[in-house]
C-alpha cells in the first residue's frame, strides 16, 4: 500500500497531460473543424485505455474494492483539474 498514492498522482498527471496535448491539437487545427471532434475522441479513447491498463495491472496486486477507489480518485482529480484549469 506504500507509495500507491504516488502512483495515483502519476496516472492523474498522465491523464491531464493527454488532455493538454489534445487541447493544443485543437488549437492548431482551428475551431470549427472536423479535426476538433476527432482529436477529442482520440484523447478520450487514450485516457480510457490508459486508465483501463493501469486498473487491470493494479487489480492483479490489490483488492478490487481498493482499485475502484483508486480509479475513482484518479477520475475525480483529473476531471476537476481539467474543468477548473483547462479553459
N, C-alpha and C positions, 0 to 999 in steps of 0.2 A: 504494500500500500504506500510505501515510502516513495516519494517522487512522482506519484501518479498525477497530482495536480499540476506539476510542471509540464507533464506530457499533455494534459488537457489544455494548458495555456499555449503550448506549441501548436496543437491542432487548431485551436481557435485562431491563432495568428495566421496559420496557413489558409484557413477559410476566408479570413479578412483580406489576405494578400490576393487570393483568387478573385475576390470581388473587386479589389482595387485595380487589378490588371484588366478586368472586364470593363470597368468604368473608363480606363484610359483608352481601351479599344473602341468604345462607343464614341469618345471624344474625337478620336482620329477618323472614325468612319463618318461622323457627322450626324446630326439629329435628323430623324425622319426617314432614314434609310432602312431598307430591309435588313441590313447588316446589324443594326441595333438589336433587333429581335433575335437574330441568330446568335449573336455574341452573348446575349442574356441567357438563352437556352443552353449554350455550351458551358457557360460559367456555372449555372445551376447544376448541370449534369456533373461537372467536375467536382463541385462541392459535395454532391450526394455520393458520388463514387469514392471520393477521398474519405468521407466520414464512414461510409459502409466498410471500407477496407480496415480502417482503424478499429471500428467497432467489432468486426469479425476477429481481428487479431487479439483485442482485449478480452473478448468472450472466452477465448481459449485459456486465459490466465486468471480471470476473476469471475465472480458470480455474475449471472446475467442481470440481477437487480442492481448491482453496483455499476455495471456498464451502461445500463439505461440511464442511471443518474448522471454518469459522466457525459454521455451523449446529450442529455438534456441541458446540462450546464454549458456544453460547447455550443449547442444551437442557440440557447438563450443569450449567451455572452456575445457571440458573433452577430446575431441579429440586432442586439442592442447597439453595438458599436457601429455596425453598418448603417442603421437607421439614424443614429444621432450624429455621427461624424461624417458619414458618406456624402450627404447632399452638400 
